[in-house]
């Protein structure tokens, strides 16, 4: 899919009854999950699980 706005795409996601189209950064290490800012908790509810992950510079996420 050629795009001049790489590495971003329009992404549609749904969680329960909540649906939204967002501008998303393409992560080449994608493992099947999406990462959303904390303020989405008010819109979609508490997450099913939390996980720490390592970012490109080797630091762990909070």
KAVENVEN-V566759 format. One line per field, one symbol per residue. psi: psi as a letter, one per 20 degrees, with the letter a starting at -180 (. if undefined). A space follows every 10 residues. Layout:
psi: ???
This chain:
psi: opqijpkqrp ppqpocipqq prpqppoikp kjqqpqqhii hhhirqqhrq qqrprhjiqq r.
